[in-house]
Amino acid sequence: MFYLHHTYLDRIWWRWQKRNLPHRYYDISGYTTQTKPESGWVAATLDDEFNMFGIIPNATMREVMDIGGDLLCVEYQGV
């Protein structure tokens, strides 16, 4: 059930991106943590890295923004 749900969220994300692909491939906002650190908020960037805990190589936000790219290689039909 988790994977079906997550895949649908990815599909919604892709539909949103397709409305303005050149801009939305790189459209990012938010912070790197859920709670405010003592040193203050740190804005997320496309160069921030996802820790995959050794299961697969770590990836940057930039690498996962394009779901059809070499890293994720996902394609939705009829979107």
N, CA, C and O atoms as a Tripos MOL2 file, in Angstrom:
@<TRIPOS>MOLECULE
protein
  316   315    79     0     0
PROTEIN
NO_CHARGES

@<TRIPOS>ATOM
      1 N           0.8170   -1.1760    0.0000 N.3       1 MET1
      2 CA          0.0000    0.0000    0.0000 C.3       1 MET1
      3 C           0.8740    1.2590    0.0000 C.2       1 MET1
      4 O           0.5600    2.2370   -0.6770 O.2       1 MET1
      5 N           1.9630    1.2280    0.7560 N.am      2 PHE2
      6 CA          2.8550    2.3940    0.8080 C.3       2 PHE2
      7 C           3.3540    2.7550   -0.5800 C.2       2 PHE2
      8 O           3.3180    3.9260   -0.9600 O.2       2 PHE2
      9 N           3.8150    1.7800   -1.3400 N.am      3 TYR3
     10 CA          4.3830    2.0670   -2.6600 C.3       3 TYR3
     11 C           3.3240    2.5850   -3.6360 C.2       3 TYR3
     12 O           3.6150    3.4650   -4.4470 O.2       3 TYR3
     13 N           2.1290    2.0640   -3.5720 N.am      4 LEU4
     14 CA          1.0510    2.5810   -4.4260 C.3       4 LEU4
     15 C           0.7700    4.0450   -4.0920 C.2       4 LEU4
     16 O           0.6220    4.8760   -4.9890 O.2       4 LEU4
     17 N           0.6970    4.3490   -2.8210 N.am      5 HIS5
     18 CA          0.4460    5.7230   -2.3860 C.3       5 HIS5
     19 C           1.5880    6.6500   -2.8320 C.2       5 HIS5
     20 O           1.3420    7.7200   -3.3890 O.2       5 HIS5
     21 N           2.8120    6.2410   -2.5880 N.am      6 HIS6
     22 CA          3.9610    7.0790   -2.9130 C.3       6 HIS6
     23 C           4.0740    7.2760   -4.4210 C.2       6 HIS6
     24 O           4.3950    8.3750   -4.8740 O.2       6 HIS6
     25 N           3.8210    6.2570   -5.1860 N.am      7 THR7
     26 CA          3.8660    6.3800   -6.6390 C.3       7 THR7
     27 C           2.8320    7.3760   -7.1320 C.2       7 THR7
     28 O           3.1000    8.1390   -8.0600 O.2       7 THR7
     29 N           1.6650    7.3780   -6.5290 N.am      8 TYR8
     30 CA          0.6390    8.3390   -6.9240 C.3       8 TYR8
     31 C           1.0750    9.7680   -6.5870 C.2       8 TYR8
     32 O           0.8390   10.6850   -7.3740 O.2       8 TYR8
     33 N           1.6960    9.9630   -5.4460 N.am      9 LEU9
     34 CA          2.2090   11.2950   -5.1040 C.3       9 LEU9
     35 C           3.2790   11.7290   -6.0990 C.2       9 LEU9
     36 O           3.3270   12.8970   -6.4840 O.2       9 LEU9
     37 N           4.1270   10.8140   -6.5140 N.am     10 ASP10
     38 CA          5.1310   11.1310   -7.5310 C.3      10 ASP10
     39 C           4.4670   11.5280   -8.8450 C.2      10 ASP10
     40 O           4.9420   12.4320   -9.5310 O.2      10 ASP10
     41 N           3.3900   10.8670   -9.1940 N.am     11 ARG11
     42 CA          2.6520   11.1880  -10.4170 C.3      11 ARG11
     43 C           2.0640   12.6030  -10.3330 C.2      11 ARG11
     44 O           2.1360   13.3620  -11.3000 O.2      11 ARG11
     45 N           1.4960   12.9510   -9.2040 N.am     12 ILE12
     46 CA          0.9590   14.3040   -9.0120 C.3      12 ILE12
     47 C           2.0830   15.3270   -9.1390 C.2      12 ILE12
     48 O           1.9120   16.3650   -9.7780 O.2      12 ILE12
     49 N           3.2260   15.0360   -8.5330 N.am     13 TRP13
     50 CA          4.3970   15.9110   -8.6340 C.3      13 TRP13
     51 C           4.7840   16.1010  -10.0980 C.2      13 TRP13
     52 O           5.0410   17.2250  -10.5300 O.2      13 TRP13
     53 N           4.8280   15.0150  -10.8610 N.am     14 TRP14
     54 CA          5.2110   15.0810  -12.2760 C.3      14 TRP14
     55 C           4.2130   15.9250  -13.0760 C.2      14 TRP14
     56 O           4.6130   16.7110  -13.9360 O.2      14 TRP14
     57 N           2.9380   15.7650  -12.7980 N.am     15 ARG15
     58 CA          1.9280   16.5650  -13.4970 C.3      15 ARG15
     59 C           2.1370   18.0510  -13.2040 C.2      15 ARG15
     60 O           2.0000   18.8840  -14.1000 O.2      15 ARG15
     61 N           2.4630   18.3810  -11.9700 N.am     16 TRP16
     62 CA          2.7270   19.7700  -11.6150 C.3      16 TRP16
     63 C           3.9770   20.2720  -12.3350 C.2      16 TRP16
     64 O           3.9680   21.3800  -12.8710 O.2      16 TRP16
     65 N           5.0410   19.4880  -12.3590 N.am     17 GLN17
     66 CA          6.2750   19.8880  -13.0260 C.3      17 GLN17
     67 C           6.0470   20.1280  -14.5170 C.2      17 GLN17
     68 O           6.5790   21.0810  -15.0870 O.2      17 GLN17
     69 N           5.2560   19.2620  -15.1440 N.am     18 LYS18
     70 CA          5.0440   19.3640  -16.5940 C.3      18 LYS18
     71 C           4.3800   20.6700  -17.0090 C.2      18 LYS18
     72 O           4.4690   21.0540  -18.1750 O.2      18 LYS18
     73 N           3.7320   21.3470  -16.1060 N.am     19 ARG19
     74 CA          3.0800   22.6140  -16.4550 C.3      19 ARG19
     75 C           4.0900   23.6970  -16.8130 C.2      19 ARG19
     76 O           3.7360   24.6640  -17.4880 O.2      19 ARG19
     77 N           5.3310   23.5560  -16.3790 N.am     20 ASN20
     78 CA          6.3920   24.5190  -16.7010 C.3      20 ASN20
     79 C           7.7400   23.8460  -16.4660 C.2      20 ASN20
     80 O           8.4860   24.2370  -15.5690 O.2      20 ASN20
     81 N           8.0470   22.8390  -17.2700 N.am     21 LEU21
     82 CA          9.2380   22.0170  -17.0360 C.3      21 LEU21
     83 C          10.5420   22.7890  -16.8930 C.2      21 LEU21
     84 O          11.2720   22.5500  -15.9310 O.2      21 LEU21
     85 N          10.8710   23.6990  -17.7970 N.am     22 PRO22
     86 CA         12.1820   24.3570  -17.6640 C.3      22 PRO22
     87 C          12.3670   25.0390  -16.3030 C.2      22 PRO22
     88 O          13.4800   25.0630  -15.7760 O.2      22 PRO22
     89 N          11.3110   25.5810  -15.7390 N.am     23 HIS23
     90 CA         11.4120   26.2520  -14.4450 C.3      23 HIS23
     91 C          11.2610   25.2690  -13.2800 C.2      23 HIS23
     92 O          12.0040   25.3510  -12.3030 O.2      23 HIS23
     93 N          10.3210   24.3580  -13.3770 N.am     24 ARG24
     94 CA          9.9810   23.5200  -12.2260 C.3      24 ARG24
     95 C          10.9300   22.3490  -11.9890 C.2      24 ARG24
     96 O          10.8680   21.7120  -10.9380 O.2      24 ARG24
     97 N          11.7940   22.0600  -12.9360 N.am     25 TYR25
     98 CA         12.8350   21.0710  -12.6550 C.3      25 TYR25
     99 C          13.7250   21.5490  -11.5170 C.2      25 TYR25
    100 O          14.3100   20.7420  -10.7940 O.2      25 TYR25
    101 N          13.8220   22.8480  -11.3650 N.am     26 TYR26
    102 CA         14.7560   23.4170  -10.4010 C.3      26 TYR26
    103 C          14.0540   24.2790   -9.3610 C.2      26 TYR26
    104 O          14.7110   25.0580   -8.6710 O.2      26 TYR26
    105 N          12.7410   24.1590   -9.2330 N.am     27 ASP27
    106 CA         11.9570   24.9530   -8.2910 C.3      27 ASP27
    107 C          11.9760   24.2700   -6.9240 C.2      27 ASP27
    108 O          11.4040   23.1940   -6.7550 O.2      27 ASP27
    109 N          12.6300   24.8940   -5.9590 N.am     28 ILE28
    110 CA         12.7830   24.2930   -4.6430 C.3      28 ILE28
    111 C          12.6410   25.3730   -3.5770 C.2      28 ILE28
    112 O          13.0470   26.5180   -3.7780 O.2      28 ILE28
    113 N          12.0690   25.0010   -2.4630 N.am     29 SER29
    114 CA         12.0010   25.9070   -1.3170 C.3      29 SER29
    115 C          11.9010   25.0570   -0.0590 C.2      29 SER29
    116 O          11.6560   23.8520   -0.1260 O.2      29 SER29
    117 N          12.0880   25.6830    1.0590 N.am     30 GLY30
    118 CA         11.9860   24.9760    2.3320 C.3      30 GLY30
    119 C          13.3120   24.9510    3.0540 C.2      30 GLY30
    120 O          14.2810   25.5900    2.6450 O.2      30 GLY30
    121 N          13.3320   24.2000    4.1340 N.am     31 TYR31
    122 CA         14.5080   24.1340    4.9950 C.3      31 TYR31
    123 C          15.0620   22.7210    5.0520 C.2      31 TYR31
    124 O          14.4140   21.7660    4.6230 O.2      31 TYR31
    125 N          16.2700   22.6030    5.5870 N.am     32 THR32
    126 CA         16.9400   21.3060    5.6490 C.3      32 THR32
    127 C          16.5430   20.4840    6.8610 C.2      32 THR32
    128 O          16.8940   19.3070    6.9440 O.2      32 THR32
    129 N          15.8190   21.0770    7.8060 N.am     33 THR33
    130 CA         15.3730   20.3540    8.9920 C.3      33 THR33
    131 C          13.9050   20.6630    9.2610 C.2      33 THR33
    132 O          13.3650   21.6480    8.7590 O.2      33 THR33
    133 N          13.2670   19.8090   10.0600 N.am     34 GLN34
    134 CA         11.8620   20.0170   10.3950 C.3      34 GLN34
    135 C          11.6790   20.9800   11.5630 C.2      34 GLN34
    136 O          10.6430   21.6350   11.6810 O.2      34 GLN34
    137 N          12.6830   21.0590   12.4160 N.am     35 THR35
    138 CA         12.6190   21.9780   13.5530 C.3      35 THR35
    139 C          13.7630   22.9760   13.4380 C.2      35 THR35
    140 O          14.8090   22.6710   12.8660 O.2      35 THR35
    141 N          13.5570   24.1620   13.9810 N.am     36 LYS36
    142 CA         14.5550   25.2160   13.8670 C.3      36 LYS36
    143 C          15.7780   24.8960   14.7260 C.2      36 LYS36
    144 O          15.6650   24.7560   15.9430 O.2      36 LYS36
    145 N          16.9520   24.7790   14.0880 N.am     37 PRO37
    146 CA         18.1800   24.5520   14.8540 C.3      37 PRO37
    147 C          18.5490   25.7970   15.6630 C.2      37 PRO37
    148 O          18.0840   26.8980   15.3670 O.2      37 PRO37
    149 N          19.3770   25.6160   16.6710 N.am     38 GLU38
    150 CA         19.8240   26.7560   17.4890 C.3      38 GLU38
    151 C          20.5190   27.8080   16.6310 C.2      38 GLU38
    152 O          20.4250   29.0030   16.9100 O.2      38 GLU38
    153 N          21.2120   27.3640   15.5910 N.am     39 SER39
    154 CA         21.9430   28.3000   14.7270 C.3      39 SER39
    155 C          21.0310   28.9960   13.7210 C.2      39 SER39
    156 O          21.4790   29.8950   13.0100 O.2      39 SER39
    157 N          19.7620   28.6010   13.6470 N.am     40 GLY40
    158 CA         18.8070   29.2190   12.7240 C.3      40 GLY40
    159 C          18.5020   28.3260   11.5330 C.2      40 GLY40
    160 O          19.1920   27.3390   11.2760 O.2      40 GLY40
    161 N          17.4610   28.6950   10.8190 N.am     41 TRP41
    162 CA         17.0260   27.9090    9.6620 C.3      41 TRP41
    163 C          18.0810   27.9170    8.5650 C.2      41 TRP41
    164 O          18.7800   28.9120    8.3680 O.2      41 TRP41
    165 N          18.1900   26.8030    7.8560 N.am     42 VAL42
    166 CA         19.0770   26.6900    6.7020 C.3      42 VAL42
    167 C          18.2080   26.3420    5.5020 C.2      42 VAL42
    168 O          17.5130   25.3260    5.5120 O.2      42 VAL42
    169 N          18.2430   27.1830    4.4640 N.am     43 ALA43
    170 CA         17.4270   26.9550    3.2690 C.3      43 ALA43
    171 C          17.9440   25.7540    2.4850 C.2      43 ALA43
    172 O          19.1520   25.5750    2.3280 O.2      43 ALA43
    173 N          17.0250   24.9410    2.0010 N.am     44 ALA44
    174 CA         17.3830   23.7920    1.1700 C.3      44 ALA44
    175 C          17.8440   24.2790   -0.2090 C.2      44 ALA44
    176 O          17.3600   25.2910   -0.7160 O.2      44 ALA44
    177 N          18.7800   23.5450   -0.7990 N.am     45 THR45
    178 CA         19.2690   23.8720   -2.1400 C.3      45 THR45
    179 C          19.2840   22.6090   -2.9990 C.2      45 THR45
    180 O          19.1400   21.4960   -2.4930 O.2      45 THR45
    181 N          19.4560   22.7960   -4.2760 N.am     46 LEU46
    182 CA         19.5220   21.6600   -5.1930 C.3      46 LEU46
    183 C          20.7690   20.8050   -4.9760 C.2      46 LEU46
    184 O          20.8330   19.6680   -5.4440 O.2      46 LEU46
    185 N          21.7480   21.3410   -4.2770 N.am     47 ASP47
    186 CA         22.9800   20.5930   -4.0140 C.3      47 ASP47
    187 C          22.9390   19.8250   -2.7000 C.2      47 ASP47
    188 O          23.8920   19.1170   -2.3760 O.2      47 ASP47
    189 N          21.8550   19.9490   -1.9370 N.am     48 ASP48
    190 CA         21.7110   19.1540   -0.7110 C.3      48 ASP48
    191 C          21.6350   17.6760   -1.0720 C.2      48 ASP48
    192 O          21.0600   17.2970   -2.0920 O.2      48 ASP48
    193 N          22.2220   16.8590   -0.2190 N.am     49 GLU49
    194 CA         22.3300   15.4290   -0.5060 C.3      49 GLU49
    195 C          21.3950   14.6110    0.3690 C.2      49 GLU49
    196 O          21.2680   14.8620    1.5670 O.2      49 GLU49
    197 N          20.7470   13.6390   -0.2380 N.am     50 PHE50
    198 CA         19.9310   12.6760    0.4950 C.3      50 PHE50
    199 C          20.8360   11.5550    0.9810 C.2      50 PHE50
    200 O          21.5790   10.9730    0.1910 O.2      50 PHE50
    201 N          20.7820   11.2480    2.2630 N.am     51 ASN51
    202 CA         21.5500   10.1400    2.8210 C.3      51 ASN51
    203 C          20.7490    8.8600    2.6090 C.2      51 ASN51
    204 O          19.6560    8.7110    3.1540 O.2      51 ASN51
    205 N          21.2860    7.9490    1.8290 N.am     52 MET52
    206 CA         20.6130    6.6800    1.5340 C.3      52 MET52
    207 C          21.1010    5.5500    2.4410 C.2      52 MET52
    208 O          20.7930    4.3790    2.2190 O.2      52 MET52
    209 N          21.8670    5.9260    3.4680 N.am     53 PHE53
    210 CA         22.3020    4.9980    4.5090 C.3      53 PHE53
    211 C          22.9860    3.7490    3.9670 C.2      53 PHE53
    212 O          22.8360    2.6600    4.5220 O.2      53 PHE53
    213 N          23.7400    3.9130    2.8800 N.am     54 GLY54
    214 CA         24.5220    2.8200    2.3220 C.3      54 GLY54
    215 C          23.7370    1.8240    1.4870 C.2      54 GLY54
    216 O          24.3210    0.8810    0.9540 O.2      54 GLY54
    217 N          22.4240    2.0070    1.3580 N.am     55 ILE55
    218 CA         21.6180    1.0760    0.5620 C.3      55 ILE55
    219 C          21.9020    1.2780   -0.9230 C.2      55 ILE55
    220 O          22.0860    0.3180   -1.6720 O.2      55 ILE55
    221 N          21.9340    2.5290   -1.3270 N.am     56 ILE56
    222 CA         22.3340    2.9260   -2.6760 C.3      56 ILE56
    223 C          23.1830    4.1810   -2.5090 C.2      56 ILE56
    224 O          23.1970    4.7720   -1.4290 O.2      56 ILE56
    225 N          23.8920    4.6000   -3.5580 N.am     57 PRO57
    226 CA         24.6910    5.8270   -3.4190 C.3      57 PRO57
    227 C          23.8080    7.0390   -3.0870 C.2      57 PRO57
    228 O          22.6700    7.1340   -3.5460 O.2      57 PRO57
    229 N          24.3480    7.9550   -2.2900 N.am     58 ASN58
    230 CA         23.6320    9.1860   -1.9750 C.3      58 ASN58
    231 C          23.3480    9.9580   -3.2620 C.2      58 ASN58
    232 O          24.0650    9.8120   -4.2520 O.2      58 ASN58
    233 N          22.3020   10.7770   -3.2420 N.am     59 ALA59
    234 CA         21.9180   11.5680   -4.4030 C.3      59 ALA59
    235 C          21.6060   12.9890   -3.9660 C.2      59 ALA59
    236 O          21.1840   13.2190   -2.8330 O.2      59 ALA59
    237 N          21.8120   13.9340   -4.8590 N.am     60 THR60
    238 CA         21.4770   15.3260   -4.5520 C.3      60 THR60
    239 C          20.0250   15.5920   -4.9500 C.2      60 THR60
    240 O          19.4230   14.8440   -5.7210 O.2      60 THR60
    241 N          19.4920   16.6610   -4.4110 N.am     61 MET61
    242 CA         18.1390   17.0860   -4.7670 C.3      61 MET61
    243 C          18.0440   17.3250   -6.2750 C.2      61 MET61
    244 O          17.0410   16.9770   -6.8980 O.2      61 MET61
    245 N          19.0710   17.9080   -6.8480 N.am     62 ARG62
    246 CA         19.1060   18.1740   -8.2870 C.3      62 ARG62
    247 C          18.9030   16.8790   -9.0880 C.2      62 ARG62
    248 O          18.2120   16.8740  -10.1070 O.2      62 ARG62
    249 N          19.5070   15.7950   -8.6200 N.am     63 GLU63
    250 CA         19.4350   14.5250   -9.3450 C.3      63 GLU63
    251 C          18.0450   13.8950   -9.3080 C.2      63 GLU63
    252 O          17.6800   13.1590  -10.2250 O.2      63 GLU63
    253 N          17.2700   14.1720   -8.2680 N.am     64 VAL64
    254 CA         15.9460   13.5390   -8.1660 C.3      64 VAL64
    255 C          14.8070   14.4420   -8.6270 C.2      64 VAL64
    256 O          13.6610   13.9980   -8.6950 O.2      64 VAL64
    257 N          15.1010   15.6960   -8.9440 N.am     65 MET65
    258 CA         14.0440   16.5960   -9.4000 C.3      65 MET65
    259 C          13.4780   16.1580  -10.7520 C.2      65 MET65
    260 O          12.2920   16.3510  -11.0180 O.2      65 MET65
    261 N          14.3150   15.5720  -11.6020 N.am     66 ASP66
    262 CA         13.8620   15.0760  -12.9060 C.3      66 ASP66
    263 C          13.5790   13.5880  -12.7680 C.2      66 ASP66
    264 O          14.4950   12.7680  -12.8310 O.2      66 ASP66
    265 N          12.2970   13.2370  -12.5800 N.am     67 ILE67
    266 CA         11.9720   11.8230  -12.3580 C.3      67 ILE67
    267 C          12.2330   10.9640  -13.5900 C.2      67 ILE67
    268 O          12.3610    9.7450  -13.4770 O.2      67 ILE67
    269 N          12.3140   11.5810  -14.7600 N.am     68 GLY68
    270 CA         12.6100   10.8330  -15.9790 C.3      68 GLY68
    271 C          14.0880   10.7660  -16.2810 C.2      68 GLY68
    272 O          14.4850   10.1850  -17.2910 O.2      68 GLY68
    273 N          14.9210   11.3530  -15.4200 N.am     69 GLY69
    274 CA         16.3660   11.3770  -15.6380 C.3      69 GLY69
    275 C          17.0270   10.0340  -15.3850 C.2      69 GLY69
    276 O          16.3630    9.0420  -15.0840 O.2      69 GLY69
    277 N          18.3300   10.0200  -15.5100 N.am     70 ASP70
    278 CA         19.1050    8.7750  -15.3900 C.3      70 ASP70
    279 C          18.9990    8.1150  -14.0210 C.2      70 ASP70
    280 O          19.0770    6.8900  -13.9250 O.2      70 ASP70
    281 N          18.8220    8.8960  -12.9650 N.am     71 LEU71
    282 CA         18.8120    8.3200  -11.6210 C.3      71 LEU71
    283 C          17.5090    7.5720  -11.3270 C.2      71 LEU71
    284 O          17.5440    6.4060  -10.9340 O.2      71 LEU71
    285 N          16.3680    8.2270  -11.5110 N.am     72 LEU72
    286 CA         15.0820    7.5970  -11.1930 C.3      72 LEU72
    287 C          14.4800    6.8700  -12.3930 C.2      72 LEU72
    288 O          13.9350    5.7750  -12.2550 O.2      72 LEU72
    289 N          14.5820    7.4820  -13.5620 N.am     73 CYS73
    290 CA         14.1400    6.8550  -14.8190 C.3      73 CYS73
    291 C          12.6910    6.3730  -14.7550 C.2      73 CYS73
    292 O          12.4010    5.2150  -15.0550 O.2      73 CYS73
    293 N          11.7780    7.2760  -14.3600 N.am     74 VAL74
    294 CA         10.3500    6.9560  -14.2520 C.3      74 VAL74
    295 C           9.6030    7.6430  -15.3770 C.2      74 VAL74
    296 O           9.9260    8.7750  -15.7390 O.2      74 VAL74
    297 N           8.6220    6.9800  -15.9240 N.am     75 GLU75
    298 CA          7.7840    7.5690  -16.9640 C.3      75 GLU75
    299 C           6.3370    7.2570  -16.6940 C.2      75 GLU75
    300 O           5.9880    6.1040  -16.4390 O.2      75 GLU75
    301 N           5.4770    8.2710  -16.7450 N.am     76 TYR76
    302 CA          4.0420    8.0870  -16.5730 C.3      76 TYR76
    303 C           3.3780    8.2690  -17.9250 C.2      76 TYR76
    304 O           3.6420    9.2400  -18.6350 O.2      76 TYR76
    305 N           2.5220    7.3350  -18.2710 N.am     77 GLN77
    306 CA          1.7830    7.4340  -19.5300 C.3      77 GLN77
    307 C           0.4030    7.9840  -19.2590 C.2      77 GLN77
    308 O          -0.1930    7.7200  -18.2150 O.2      77 GLN77
    309 N          -0.1030    8.7560  -20.2140 N.am     78 GLY78
    310 CA         -1.4360    9.2920  -20.0970 C.3      78 GLY78
    311 C          -1.5770   10.3650  -19.0410 C.2      78 GLY78
    312 O          -2.6580   10.5720  -18.4910 O.2      78 GLY78
    313 N          -0.4660   11.0550  -18.7570 N.am     79 VAL79
    314 CA         -0.4990   12.1040  -17.7280 C.3      79 VAL79
    315 C          -0.7800   13.4290  -18.3910 C.2      79 VAL79
    316 O          -0.8510   14.4550  -17.7150 O.2      79 VAL79
@<TRIPOS>BOND
     1     1     2 1
     2     2     3 1
     3     3     4 2
     4     3     5 am
     5     5     6 1
     6     6     7 1
     7     7     8 2
     8     7     9 am
     9     9    10 1
    10    10    11 1
    11    11    12 2
    12    11    13 am
    13    13    14 1
    14    14    15 1
    15    15    16 2
    16    15    17 am
    17    17    18 1
    18    18    19 1
    19    19    20 2
    20    19    21 am
    21    21    22 1
    22    22    23 1
    23    23    24 2
    24    23    25 am
    25    25    26 1
    26    26    27 1
    27    27    28 2
    28    27    29 am
    29    29    30 1
    30    30    31 1
    31    31    32 2
    32    31    33 am
    33    33    34 1
    34    34    35 1
    35    35    36 2
    36    35    37 am
    37    37    38 1
    38    38    39 1
    39    39    40 2
    40    39    41 am
    41    41    42 1
    42    42    43 1
    43    43    44 2
    44    43    45 am
    45    45    46 1
    46    46    47 1
    47    47    48 2
    48    47    49 am
    49    49    50 1
    50    50    51 1
    51    51    52 2
    52    51    53 am
    53    53    54 1
    54    54    55 1
    55    55    56 2
    56    55    57 am
    57    57    58 1
    58    58    59 1
    59    59    60 2
    60    59    61 am
    61    61    62 1
    62    62    63 1
    63    63    64 2
    64    63    65 am
    65    65    66 1
    66    66    67 1
    67    67    68 2
    68    67    69 am
    69    69    70 1
    70    70    71 1
    71    71    72 2
    72    71    73 am
    73    73    74 1
    74    74    75 1
    75    75    76 2
    76    75    77 am
    77    77    78 1
    78    78    79 1
    79    79    80 2
    80    79    81 am
    81    81    82 1
    82    82    83 1
    83    83    84 2
    84    83    85 am
    85    85    86 1
    86    86    87 1
    87    87    88 2
    88    87    89 am
    89    89    90 1
    90    90    91 1
    91    91    92 2
    92    91    93 am
    93    93    94 1
    94    94    95 1
    95    95    96 2
    96    95    97 am
    97    97    98 1
    98    98    99 1
    99    99   100 2
   100    99   101 am
   101   101   102 1
   102   102   103 1
   103   103   104 2
   104   103   105 am
   105   105   106 1
   106   106   107 1
   107   107   108 2
   108   107   109 am
   109   109   110 1
   110   110   111 1
   111   111   112 2
   112   111   113 am
   113   113   114 1
   114   114   115 1
   115   115   116 2
   116   115   117 am
   117   117   118 1
   118   118   119 1
   119   119   120 2
   120   119   121 am
   121   121   122 1
   122   122   123 1
   123   123   124 2
   124   123   125 am
   125   125   126 1
   126   126   127 1
   127   127   128 2
   128   127   129 am
   129   129   130 1
   130   130   131 1
   131   131   132 2
   132   131   133 am
   133   133   134 1
   134   134   135 1
   135   135   136 2
   136   135   137 am
   137   137   138 1
   138   138   139 1
   139   139   140 2
   140   139   141 am
   141   141   142 1
   142   142   143 1
   143   143   144 2
   144   143   145 am
   145   145   146 1
   146   146   147 1
   147   147   148 2
   148   147   149 am
   149   149   150 1
   150   150   151 1
   151   151   152 2
   152   151   153 am
   153   153   154 1
   154   154   155 1
   155   155   156 2
   156   155   157 am
   157   157   158 1
   158   158   159 1
   159   159   160 2
   160   159   161 am
   161   161   162 1
   162   162   163 1
   163   163   164 2
   164   163   165 am
   165   165   166 1
   166   166   167 1
   167   167   168 2
   168   167   169 am
   169   169   170 1
   170   170   171 1
   171   171   172 2
   172   171   173 am
   173   173   174 1
   174   174   175 1
   175   175   176 2
   176   175   177 am
   177   177   178 1
   178   178   179 1
   179   179   180 2
   180   179   181 am
   181   181   182 1
   182   182   183 1
   183   183   184 2
   184   183   185 am
   185   185   186 1
   186   186   187 1
   187   187   188 2
   188   187   189 am
   189   189   190 1
   190   190   191 1
   191   191   192 2
   192   191   193 am
   193   193   194 1
   194   194   195 1
   195   195   196 2
   196   195   197 am
   197   197   198 1
   198   198   199 1
   199   199   200 2
   200   199   201 am
   201   201   202 1
   202   202   203 1
   203   203   204 2
   204   203   205 am
   205   205   206 1
   206   206   207 1
   207   207   208 2
   208   207   209 am
   209   209   210 1
   210   210   211 1
   211   211   212 2
   212   211   213 am
   213   213   214 1
   214   214   215 1
   215   215   216 2
   216   215   217 am
   217   217   218 1
   218   218   219 1
   219   219   220 2
   220   219   221 am
   221   221   222 1
   222   222   223 1
   223   223   224 2
   224   223   225 am
   225   225   226 1
   226   226   227 1
   227   227   228 2
   228   227   229 am
   229   229   230 1
   230   230   231 1
   231   231   232 2
   232   231   233 am
   233   233   234 1
   234   234   235 1
   235   235   236 2
   236   235   237 am
   237   237   238 1
   238   238   239 1
   239   239   240 2
   240   239   241 am
   241   241   242 1
   242   242   243 1
   243   243   244 2
   244   243   245 am
   245   245   246 1
   246   246   247 1
   247   247   248 2
   248   247   249 am
   249   249   250 1
   250   250   251 1
   251   251   252 2
   252   251   253 am
   253   253   254 1
   254   254   255 1
   255   255   256 2
   256   255   257 am
   257   257   258 1
   258   258   259 1
   259   259   260 2
   260   259   261 am
   261   261   262 1
   262   262   263 1
   263   263   264 2
   264   263   265 am
   265   265   266 1
   266   266   267 1
   267   267   268 2
   268   267   269 am
   269   269   270 1
   270   270   271 1
   271   271   272 2
   272   271   273 am
   273   273   274 1
   274   274   275 1
   275   275   276 2
   276   275   277 am
   277   277   278 1
   278   278   279 1
   279   279   280 2
   280   279   281 am
   281   281   282 1
   282   282   283 1
   283   283   284 2
   284   283   285 am
   285   285   286 1
   286   286   287 1
   287   287   288 2
   288   287   289 am
   289   289   290 1
   290   290   291 1
   291   291   292 2
   292   291   293 am
   293   293   294 1
   294   294   295 1
   295   295   296 2
   296   295   297 am
   297   297   298 1
   298   298   299 1
   299   299   300 2
   300   299   301 am
   301   301   302 1
   302   302   303 1
   303   303   304 2
   304   303   305 am
   305   305   306 1
   306   306   307 1
   307   307   308 2
   308   307   309 am
   309   309   310 1
   310   310   311 1
   311   311   312 2
   312   311   313 am
   313   313   314 1
   314   314   315 1
   315   315   316 2
@<TRIPOS>SUBSTRUCTURE
     1 MET1         2 RESIDUE 1 A MET
     2 PHE2         6 RESIDUE 1 A PHE
     3 TYR3        10 RESIDUE 1 A TYR
     4 LEU4        14 RESIDUE 1 A LEU
     5 HIS5        18 RESIDUE 1 A HIS
     6 HIS6        22 RESIDUE 1 A HIS
     7 THR7        26 RESIDUE 1 A THR
     8 TYR8        30 RESIDUE 1 A TYR
     9 LEU9        34 RESIDUE 1 A LEU
    10 ASP10       38 RESIDUE 1 A ASP
    11 ARG11       42 RESIDUE 1 A ARG
    12 ILE12       46 RESIDUE 1 A ILE
    13 TRP13       50 RESIDUE 1 A TRP
    14 TRP14       54 RESIDUE 1 A TRP
    15 ARG15       58 RESIDUE 1 A ARG
    16 TRP16       62 RESIDUE 1 A TRP
    17 GLN17       66 RESIDUE 1 A GLN
    18 LYS18       70 RESIDUE 1 A LYS
    19 ARG19       74 RESIDUE 1 A ARG
    20 ASN20       78 RESIDUE 1 A ASN
    21 LEU21       82 RESIDUE 1 A LEU
    22 PRO22       86 RESIDUE 1 A PRO
    23 HIS23       90 RESIDUE 1 A HIS
    24 ARG24       94 RESIDUE 1 A ARG
    25 TYR25       98 RESIDUE 1 A TYR
    26 TYR26      102 RESIDUE 1 A TYR
    27 ASP27      106 RESIDUE 1 A ASP
    28 ILE28      110 RESIDUE 1 A ILE
    29 SER29      114 RESIDUE 1 A SER
    30 GLY30      118 RESIDUE 1 A GLY
    31 TYR31      122 RESIDUE 1 A TYR
    32 THR32      126 RESIDUE 1 A THR
    33 THR33      130 RESIDUE 1 A THR
    34 GLN34      134 RESIDUE 1 A GLN
    35 THR35      138 RESIDUE 1 A THR
    36 LYS36      142 RESIDUE 1 A LYS
    37 PRO37      146 RESIDUE 1 A PRO
    38 GLU38      150 RESIDUE 1 A GLU
    39 SER39      154 RESIDUE 1 A SER
    40 GLY40      158 RESIDUE 1 A GLY
    41 TRP41      162 RESIDUE 1 A TRP
    42 VAL42      166 RESIDUE 1 A VAL
    43 ALA43      170 RESIDUE 1 A ALA
    44 ALA44      174 RESIDUE 1 A ALA
    45 THR45      178 RESIDUE 1 A THR
    46 LEU46      182 RESIDUE 1 A LEU
    47 ASP47      186 RESIDUE 1 A ASP
    48 ASP48      190 RESIDUE 1 A ASP
    49 GLU49      194 RESIDUE 1 A GLU
    50 PHE50      198 RESIDUE 1 A PHE
    51 ASN51      202 RESIDUE 1 A ASN
    52 MET52      206 RESIDUE 1 A MET
    53 PHE53      210 RESIDUE 1 A PHE
    54 GLY54      214 RESIDUE 1 A GLY
    55 ILE55      218 RESIDUE 1 A ILE
    56 ILE56      222 RESIDUE 1 A ILE
    57 PRO57      226 RESIDUE 1 A PRO
    58 ASN58      230 RESIDUE 1 A ASN
    59 ALA59      234 RESIDUE 1 A ALA
    60 THR60      238 RESIDUE 1 A THR
    61 MET61      242 RESIDUE 1 A MET
    62 ARG62      246 RESIDUE 1 A ARG
    63 GLU63      250 RESIDUE 1 A GLU
    64 VAL64      254 RESIDUE 1 A VAL
    65 MET65      258 RESIDUE 1 A MET
    66 ASP66      262 RESIDUE 1 A ASP
    67 ILE67      266 RESIDUE 1 A ILE
    68 GLY68      270 RESIDUE 1 A GLY
    69 GLY69      274 RESIDUE 1 A GLY
    70 ASP70      278 RESIDUE 1 A ASP
    71 LEU71      282 RESIDUE 1 A LEU
    72 LEU72      286 RESIDUE 1 A LEU
    73 CYS73      290 RESIDUE 1 A CYS
    74 VAL74      294 RESIDUE 1 A VAL
    75 GLU75      298 RESIDUE 1 A GLU
    76 TYR76      302 RESIDUE 1 A TYR
    77 GLN77      306 RESIDUE 1 A GLN
    78 GLY78      310 RESIDUE 1 A GLY
    79 VAL79      314 RESIDUE 1 A VAL
